[in-house]
Structure formats: C-alpha cells, structure tokens
Amino acid sequence: MWIMGTSKNPHFVMLALPAAAVDIAPRISDRERSLGQLAEIKAGQKSLEDKMDMRFAAIQELMDQRFEFLQPLMLAMIAGVFGLIGFIVWDGYTTLRLIDARLCRIEEVFKH
C-alpha cells in the first residue's frame, strides 16, 4: 500500500490487489454467430475472387489484342532490317566492282 500526497488530494491511497482471470466459454449463440460471420467472409472472398478472375480475363484480352497488333509490325521491322543489310552488301559489291573495273583500266594503261 502506498500513500501519496498532492496539493489537491493530500491523502491518495493506491492499493495493489491480485486479480483473477476467468475464461468464459462461448455460448452456442456466439458459436452460431461466428459460423455465420465465417460464411459471410467466405461468400465475400468468393465474390472477390470472381471479380478478380473477370478483371484478369479482361486484361489478358487487351494484352492479346495489343500483341496481335504488334506482331505484324515486328515482322515488318525485321524484314526491313534484313532488307537494309542486303542492300548494304549489294551496294558494297557494286562499289567494289566499279573500283575493280577502274583498277583494271589503270593496269591496262600502265602495261602499255
């Protein structure tokens, strides 16, 4: 036991007493209420899963549409790159043929 003095209440007594905890068993109605709440939670979760499935299906459909649009575009880009590489090789060969012809004429001039 403690005795504390303050200006407003000069003799305040504080007692420390042991307290006993008692666990009360739930009644049948509490269990039924808990089962009802659990059923509501499961129904809400099922509804949420259905909404998420519909949302994912919609997103998947949009992605499929975008990839269907991009596939021909990518094929055209790849064909363009190969065409450019082919043009560069052909142009290099054409340029080398012209240089080779010019060198042959210069050799002919110097041989005579």
BALOBA-1460 file (C-alpha; in Angstrom, 3 decimals):
// residues 112
<rec num="1" residu="m" x="0.000" y="0.000" z="0.000"/>
<rec num="2" residu="w" x="1.296" y="3.404" z="-0.963"/>
<rec num="3" residu="i" x="0.235" y="6.752" z="0.369"/>
<rec num="4" residu="m" x="0.860" y="9.699" z="-1.897"/>
<rec num="5" residu="g" x="0.202" y="13.323" z="-1.173"/>
<rec num="6" residu="t" x="-0.624" y="16.031" z="-3.727"/>
<rec num="7" residu="s" x="-1.775" y="19.581" z="-3.341"/>
<rec num="8" residu="k" x="-5.345" y="18.785" z="-4.431"/>
<rec num="9" residu="n" x="-5.752" y="15.397" z="-2.731"/>
<rec num="10" residu="p" x="-3.339" y="15.125" z="0.141"/>
<rec num="11" residu="h" x="-4.088" y="11.501" z="1.081"/>
<rec num="12" residu="f" x="-4.478" y="9.394" z="-2.043"/>
<rec num="13" residu="v" x="-4.175" y="5.683" z="-1.316"/>
<rec num="14" residu="m" x="-3.261" y="3.194" z="-4.032"/>
<rec num="15" residu="l" x="-3.730" y="-0.497" z="-3.351"/>
<rec num="16" residu="a" x="-2.269" y="-3.368" z="-5.382"/>
<rec num="17" residu="l" x="-4.588" y="-6.353" z="-5.214"/>
<rec num="18" residu="p" x="-4.253" y="-9.590" z="-7.172"/>
<rec num="19" residu="a" x="-6.905" y="-10.130" z="-9.866"/>
<rec num="20" residu="a" x="-8.121" y="-13.486" z="-11.095"/>
<rec num="21" residu="a" x="-8.743" y="-14.028" z="-14.811"/>
<rec num="22" residu="v" x="-11.750" y="-16.133" z="-15.670"/>
<rec num="23" residu="d" x="-12.182" y="-17.594" z="-19.151"/>
<rec num="24" residu="i" x="-15.839" y="-17.654" z="-20.123"/>
<rec num="25" residu="a" x="-16.817" y="-20.399" z="-22.564"/>
<rec num="26" residu="p" x="-18.665" y="-19.064" z="-25.576"/>
<rec num="27" residu="r" x="-22.354" y="-19.759" z="-25.686"/>
<rec num="28" residu="i" x="-23.998" y="-21.650" z="-28.523"/>
<rec num="29" residu="s" x="-25.384" y="-18.425" z="-29.943"/>
<rec num="30" residu="d" x="-21.855" y="-16.964" z="-30.072"/>
<rec num="31" residu="r" x="-20.664" y="-20.007" z="-31.995"/>
<rec num="32" residu="e" x="-23.565" y="-19.741" z="-34.400"/>
<rec num="33" residu="r" x="-22.848" y="-16.052" z="-34.884"/>
<rec num="34" residu="s" x="-19.183" y="-16.875" z="-35.527"/>
<rec num="35" residu="l" x="-20.144" y="-19.504" z="-38.088"/>
<rec num="36" residu="g" x="-22.488" y="-17.027" z="-39.769"/>
<rec num="37" residu="q" x="-19.745" y="-14.411" z="-39.923"/>
<rec num="38" residu="l" x="-17.342" y="-17.020" z="-41.317"/>
<rec num="39" residu="a" x="-19.888" y="-17.918" z="-44.006"/>
<rec num="40" residu="e" x="-20.251" y="-14.211" z="-44.889"/>
<rec num="41" residu="i" x="-16.487" y="-13.835" z="-45.107"/>
<rec num="42" residu="k" x="-16.211" y="-16.889" z="-47.366"/>
<rec num="43" residu="a" x="-19.009" y="-15.571" z="-49.599"/>
<rec num="44" residu="g" x="-17.287" y="-12.184" z="-49.808"/>
<rec num="45" residu="q" x="-13.998" y="-13.840" z="-50.634"/>
<rec num="46" residu="k" x="-15.640" y="-15.922" z="-53.375"/>
<rec num="47" residu="s" x="-17.208" y="-12.780" z="-54.815"/>
<rec num="48" residu="l" x="-13.850" y="-11.028" z="-54.734"/>
<rec num="49" residu="e" x="-12.173" y="-13.988" z="-56.467"/>
<rec num="50" residu="d" x="-14.831" y="-13.930" z="-59.202"/>
<rec num="51" residu="k" x="-14.317" y="-10.198" z="-59.746"/>
<rec num="52" residu="m" x="-10.545" y="-10.666" z="-59.887"/>
<rec num="53" residu="d" x="-10.916" y="-13.514" z="-62.388"/>
<rec num="54" residu="m" x="-13.086" y="-11.318" z="-64.626"/>
<rec num="55" residu="r" x="-10.583" y="-8.467" z="-64.320"/>
<rec num="56" residu="f" x="-7.624" y="-10.713" z="-65.197"/>
<rec num="57" residu="a" x="-9.550" y="-12.127" z="-68.178"/>
<rec num="58" residu="a" x="-10.248" y="-8.587" z="-69.427"/>
<rec num="59" residu="i" x="-6.594" y="-7.597" z="-69.042"/>
<rec num="60" residu="q" x="-5.488" y="-10.788" z="-70.815"/>
<rec num="61" residu="e" x="-7.823" y="-9.999" z="-73.714"/>
<rec num="62" residu="l" x="-6.424" y="-6.456" z="-74.012"/>
<rec num="63" residu="m" x="-2.861" y="-7.768" z="-73.990"/>
<rec num="64" residu="d" x="-3.727" y="-10.317" z="-76.684"/>
<rec num="65" residu="q" x="-5.170" y="-7.548" z="-78.870"/>
<rec num="66" residu="r" x="-2.031" y="-5.439" z="-78.441"/>
<rec num="67" residu="f" x="0.261" y="-8.356" z="-79.278"/>
<rec num="68" residu="e" x="-1.837" y="-9.149" z="-82.343"/>
<rec num="69" residu="f" x="-1.242" y="-5.551" z="-83.448"/>
<rec num="70" residu="l" x="2.484" y="-5.666" z="-82.687"/>
<rec num="71" residu="q" x="3.263" y="-8.978" z="-84.375"/>
<rec num="72" residu="p" x="2.935" y="-7.748" z="-87.998"/>
<rec num="73" residu="l" x="4.749" y="-4.552" z="-87.043"/>
<rec num="74" residu="m" x="7.663" y="-6.528" z="-85.625"/>
<rec num="75" residu="l" x="7.784" y="-8.770" z="-88.711"/>
<rec num="76" residu="a" x="7.888" y="-5.672" z="-90.935"/>
<rec num="77" residu="m" x="10.721" y="-4.222" z="-88.833"/>
<rec num="78" residu="i" x="12.740" y="-7.449" z="-89.036"/>
<rec num="79" residu="a" x="12.156" y="-7.655" z="-92.797"/>
<rec num="80" residu="g" x="13.285" y="-4.036" z="-93.102"/>
<rec num="81" residu="v" x="16.484" y="-4.720" z="-91.166"/>
<rec num="82" residu="f" x="17.311" y="-7.740" z="-93.334"/>
<rec num="83" residu="g" x="16.488" y="-5.714" z="-96.450"/>
<rec num="84" residu="l" x="18.831" y="-2.951" z="-95.287"/>
<rec num="85" residu="i" x="21.612" y="-5.461" z="-94.617"/>
<rec num="86" residu="g" x="21.051" y="-6.964" z="-98.071"/>
<rec num="87" residu="f" x="21.181" y="-3.505" z="-99.671"/>
<rec num="88" residu="i" x="24.410" y="-2.684" z="-97.845"/>
<rec num="89" residu="v" x="26.021" y="-5.927" z="-99.048"/>
<rec num="90" residu="w" x="24.777" y="-5.413" z="-102.623"/>
<rec num="91" residu="d" x="25.904" y="-1.785" z="-102.652"/>
<rec num="92" residu="g" x="29.321" y="-2.768" z="-101.323"/>
<rec num="93" residu="y" x="29.664" y="-5.415" z="-104.019"/>
<rec num="94" residu="t" x="28.578" y="-2.919" z="-106.684"/>
<rec num="95" residu="t" x="31.086" y="-0.370" z="-105.400"/>
<rec num="96" residu="l" x="33.845" y="-2.961" z="-105.337"/>
<rec num="97" residu="r" x="33.005" y="-3.972" z="-108.923"/>
<rec num="98" residu="l" x="33.369" y="-0.357" z="-110.050"/>
<rec num="99" residu="i" x="36.681" y="0.002" z="-108.220"/>
<rec num="100" residu="d" x="37.877" y="-3.307" z="-109.669"/>
<rec num="101" residu="a" x="36.959" y="-2.193" z="-113.194"/>
<rec num="102" residu="r" x="38.767" y="1.102" z="-112.661"/>
<rec num="103" residu="l" x="41.875" y="-0.657" z="-111.371"/>
<rec num="104" residu="c" x="41.817" y="-2.984" z="-114.391"/>
<rec num="105" residu="r" x="41.779" y="0.040" z="-116.721"/>
<rec num="106" residu="i" x="44.666" y="1.632" z="-114.817"/>
<rec num="107" residu="e" x="46.644" y="-1.631" z="-115.074"/>
<rec num="108" residu="e" x="45.961" y="-1.730" z="-118.819"/>
<rec num="109" residu="v" x="47.279" y="1.810" z="-119.162"/>
<rec num="110" residu="f" x="50.478" y="1.012" z="-117.279"/>
<rec num="111" residu="k" x="51.091" y="-2.262" z="-119.130"/>
<rec num="112" residu="h" x="51.345" y="-0.499" z="-122.480"/>
